[in-house]
């Protein structure tokens, strides 16, 4: 049988550990709320033109895994035809949209959806209209919750 002073000591140790865990959780939540960049506020009407097939390539220019896939799903939901996605070694802080086919209005629509600037970089060797380099500033919309 344990004596009462030893029991109190174990109880105090457990109480201190619980308090440290709660304080650590609060600090972690506060730090993450300040360090998370704002979610992009793309307008709802930033969609692909009606009867036009805009071919888009999405490239992840960050160390965040799966960002190109999330951007691909996001752009496809908005009607764009994402024909390729992947990663690039170049690391970017901001997202950029390249107009590859000299159709600036298509590139502007993609840029509105991604909340990013457009740069004209025609490239007839690619069978694309637009290339998106997803930077660290882009935040995908929240995934739907399916319980």
Secondary structure, 3 states (H helix, E strand, C coil): CCCHHHHHHHHHHHHHHHHHHHHHHHHHHHHHHHHCCCCCCCCCCCCCCCCCCCEEEEEECCCCCCHHHHHHHHHHHCCCEEEEEEECCCCCCCCEEEECCCCHHHHHHHHHHHCCEEEECCCCCCCCCEEEEECCCCCCCCCCCCC
